[in-house]
Every structure is written in structure tokens, then in C-alpha cells.
Amino acid sequence: MIAVSPQVLDADSRIRFRCHKGISCFNACCEQADVTLAPYDVIRLKRRLGMTSTDFLAKYTVPFQMDMDGTPGIKLRTDDSGTCLQLNGDAGCGVYEDRPTVCRYYPLGLLSLREKGSPEATEQFSLVKEEHCRGHLEDRTLAIGEYRGEQEIAGYDAMNRDWYRLILKKKSAGPTVGRPPEQSLQLFFMASYDLDRFRRFVLSESFKTTYPLGPDYVAALERSDEDLLLFAYRFLRQVLFGEHSIREAADAWEKRVAGRKAVWDARREIEIARRAAAEDEKYRDEPDPGDTPCRER
């Protein structure tokens, strides 16, 4: 059973907790893993494992829906017993230096709360207590701010913060009328998690024609996962919420329409030719009435 403290804590709140290899419950949390990944987690883990984001997602994650609208999230994959695939036996986490945000925060939960009328969310915390965890019985207390420093969380929060704000803004907007278009959900998944595929999308000629970003900025997006992720957040805000922070070419819409019309016209011509060829083939296989032998009387 998991007990979550109803008290909302801040960085100065003090907690009693310590986890170490000598503790009796060492690895127990990894053997009951339910780890939701944020975008920067994917960057760190795919680098650590020497994989593309696409391959990492396929091998080490499972998808789930974060809300009733079908907004896609991902969790770390486990084996059939619920053990994290990154657990390296008694040695503990096999990717410890690059472990996900949720693992770094444990036993804390991060709360992004926005008061009514406020444009900014505040980061506060809750305390999670699980029956198997003996870390709460250790003789050590420290401030949450100190604990976050120990776990080197600040860099993760800095890279994930705008994504959390996206999720919070979507929740604040309330449920949509009907399910969002599948294309929007796929775009959200790609820009949030599958950065290597998103990079190919951004570097495509059609994208660069629509969004003239400038050669230096495009070069930064090509070489830096971090720069690309921050751009992905801007792109999602523009696409999902109409926040125009990325300049579009003046005639981008007209060019897209013209390009699509050319494709549609070509497809229509191909389909007409295909149907004509099928008709010709059908009549070619039928016997010519003049070739039918007469029946002798």
C-alpha cells in the first residue's frame, strides 16, 4: 500500500529519509517499478544505452494515456514480475547516473500547482510512504531543497519544466469536445519523446520552408538534443494552443495548400489511369463474340 502525505511541502520542509546499499529494502522499489518518464529522461537514457530515441521507446517503454483525451505518456517497461529492466541485480540501478526524474525524486512527488488567476505554476511536493521502504526509519533529516541537490534534480526539472506547463495548461483548459485528431496525438508523442524522429521532421525541406529558423539555429537543433527539446515545447505550444513564438513564412499556408493540391491531382490522375487499365484488362480477357464458334444444327 502507498500512503501519500496530504500535506503540501516546499523546498524548506524537512523530511526523514535515507537510501543506501546497506538498507534492508535496497532494490525493493525497482522490483515494484511504476516509473512514468518525462521527455528529458528519454534523452538521458537513450544516450546512456547508446540507442536512438525510436529504438529506446520500442524496447524499454510502454505507452499509456495520461487523460481522457488520449494524451500519450510512457512508462519504463518491466519484466513479468514488475521489476525494472534496468535493475542490475544486487548492484542496484544499472543506469543510476542517468536515472529518471521520478526515481531521483523518490520518496517525493512533484506537484505543479497554479492558483486561479495566476499565469505561473508553483512547484511543491508531497511525501510518499510505501510499506516496503525502510528509508523513512533512517536517522537522518534534511530539507527537501537539500535532498533535491543530493539527487541532482535541478537540471532535470529545468529541461522538463516547460513540458509540465504544457500538461498543466491542457488540464486547465478542461476536456475537449471529442477526441483530439490522431495526428495531433502523434505529433505530441514525437515531439515529447521521439526526438530523433522529430529532428528528421524539423530538418526536412518542407519544415524549413514553412519555418525559416536561420542556419545557425538549425545547426544547433541538428547537434543538440537539449536545444531540440526546448524547441519542441515551443512548437507544441504553437500547434496545440496557438502561441505564435515561431515565425512562419508569409506564404507558408498557400504553399502547403498548393503542394497538397499537386499531390491530390497526381493521385487522382494515377487512380484514373489505374481504373482505365483495369477496364482494358477486363475486356481483354473476355472472348470476342465474333470468335465464338457456331453450333452445328
N, C-alpha and C positions, 0 to 999 in steps of 0.2 A: 504494500500500500504506500502511496505517496502522499505526504502531508505538505501542503503549501501554506506558508505563513500568510494570513490575510493582511498583515501589516506591510505597508509600502515603505521601503527603506531608501535611504540616499547614500551618497558616497561616504558620509561621515558616520553612518550607522556601523556598529561593531557586531561582528559575528564570531562564534566559536567554531573553528574548523581547521583541520589539517589532514592532508592526504599524503601518504608516503609508502614506499615499498614494504616496510615492515608491518603495516597495519593489517589486521586480520581479514578485512574485506577487500584487499587490493585486487583489482580487476573485476570485482563484482558488478560495477556499473557498466563495464564493457561487455559483460556477459548477459546484460539485460538492456541492450542498446536501443534507444529510440532517438536518433540524432537527426534533427532537421538541419539542412545545410543552407547557408546564405551564400550569395554569389562569390564573395572573396574566398570562402572556404574551398570552392571548386578550383580557383586559381592555385591556391597553395598546395592542395592535394594532387592535382594533375601534374604540377611541376615536380613535386616530391616523388611521384611514381613514374615520371618520365613518359607521360601519356598526353595525347590530345584531350581536350575537354570532351569531345564527342565519344571517344573510347572510354574515358573515365566514367562518364554518365551511364554508358551502356553496361559496364562491368561492375561498378561499385555503388550504384544508386538505384532507388526505386521511386517512381513518381507517386504523387498523391494530390488531391485537390484541397487547396487551402481555404476555400469558401464555397458557398452555394453557386457562385458564378463559374466555378471550374478553374479558378486561377491556379496555375500549376506550381507545385512545390516539389522538393525532392528530399529524400532521407537516405542516410547511409544504409547500404544493403547489409544484411546479417545472414548467418547460416540458419539452418532449420531450427536450431535451439535458441536463436535470438542473440547470438554472440557476434559482435562486430568483426567484420572480415579483416580489419587492421590490427586486431589483437595478436601480439606476438608471444603467445604462451605466457609463462611466468615472468618474462621480461617486461610485460606491460604493453602499452601502445606502441605499435611499430612505426607510427608517423608522429610521435609526440611533439617534435619541434614545429610541426605544421598541423596540429590537431585543430578541429573545427571550433568555431566560436562557442557553440553550446557546451562543448567539453571544457573549454577554458573557463567559462562562467560557473560551471557546476561547483557548489550546490546553489547557485543563484540563478534566478530567472530575470532577464532584462525586460523591462516594461517601458514601452514608448507611449507616453500619455500626452494628450493635447487637451487643454482646458477649452471649454466652449468660448469661441471668440478669439482664441489665440492662434496666430499663424504658425507657431513653432511648437514641436513636441518636446517634452522633457523626459530625460532618461532616469528612471527609477528602478527599483529592484524588489524582488520577493525572495524569500528563503525556502528552498525545497529540502524536505527531510524524507528520506526513504529508509525503510526498516533495516535494509542490509547495510547501510552506511554507518560506519563507526567513527568517521571523521569528526562528527559533531561532539563526540565524547573526549576528543583530544584536549590537552591542557594548553590551549593557545587561543587568544582572542586578538583580533585586528580589525581595523576599519575596512569597509568594502573598497574604498579607494586604494588602500594598501594591497588588498588581495588582487584587485584588477591589475595593479602594477606588477605583482609577482607573476601573474599569468600572462603578461604581455598582451593585454586585450586591446589597448588603445588603438593600435594600428588596424586591427580587425574592425573595430567599431567605426573608425574613420572611413574605411573603404565600404562598409555596409550601410552606413547611416542614411544616405540618400535613397537606398533601396527600401529600408524600413519606412521612410517617409512616404514613398510611393504606395506601399501596402497600407499604411495608415490613412492616406488620403483616399484610397479606394474604399476602405471600410467606412470612412466618414461620409462618403457620398451615398452610402446605403446601397441596397440591392438594385441591380439593373433590371430593366424591363426585358425579360427574355434572356437567354444565354448569350454572352458576347460571341461575335463571329469567331469561328475556329482559327482563322488567320491571325486574329489579334492574340489569341491564347498561344499560338505557335510562336509569334513574334516575341511575346513576353518571355517564353521559355528560352528561346535562343539568346536574347539579349541579356537575360539574367544569369544563365548557367552555361550555355554552349558558346563560349566566347570565340573559340577558334572558327566556328561556323559563322558567327556574327561578323568576325573580321573579314572573311571572304565576301560577305554581303556588303560591308562598308567599302571594301576596296574594289567592288565591281564598277564597271564604267557607268552603268545606269544610275547607281547611287551617287557617284561623284558628279555626274551631270546634274542630278537633282539638287544635291547639297554641295556647293563649291566651298570646301573646307580650307583650301590652301595647301600647298605642297608640304610645308613644314609640319603642319598639324596631322596631315595624312600619314607622314613618315613616323610621327610619334605613335599614332594608332596602330601602325603596322608592327612596331617593335615592342611596344609596352602593353602588357595585359592590364596594368593598373589604369593607364590613360584610357584604354579602350573601354574598361568597365565604367569609369566615370562618364564617358561619352554615351555609353549605353543607357545610363539613367536619364541623361538629358533627352536622348532620343525617345525613350519610353514616355517621359512626361509630355513631350510634344505630340506623339502619336495618340496616346491614351487620353490626355487631358487638355490638349490644345495649347500648351505653354510653348510659345514660339521662341525658343532660345537658340535654335539652329537655323541659320539663314538658308532659304530655298532660292534656287534660280528663279528669276522673274517669270519665265515661260515654262517652268518645270511641269506644271499641270497640263498645259497644252501639249507639250512634247510626250508626256505619258499617254495622253488620250490618243494622239496621232500614232504613237508606236503601237499601242494596243489595237487601234483600227487596222493598221497594216497587218498585224498578226491575224486578226479576225478575218480580214479579207483573204489572206493567203490560205488560212484554214478552210474558208468557205470554197475557194477555188479547188483546193485539194479534194474536198468532200464531193463537189460536183463531178470532178474528173473520176473519182473512185466509183461513184454511183453509175456514171456513164459506162465505165469499163465493165462493171458488174452486169449491166444490162446487155452489153455487147456479148459478154461471155455466156450469158443465159441463152440468148438466141442462137449463138454459135453452136451450142450443144444440142439444140432441138433439130430434128430431121427436117429437111426441105420437103414440103408437100409434093413437089414435082418429082422427087426421087422415090416416092412410095410406089412399090410395085403393084400393078393391077391384079386383082384376084381373078383367076380364070373362072369363066362361067361354064 
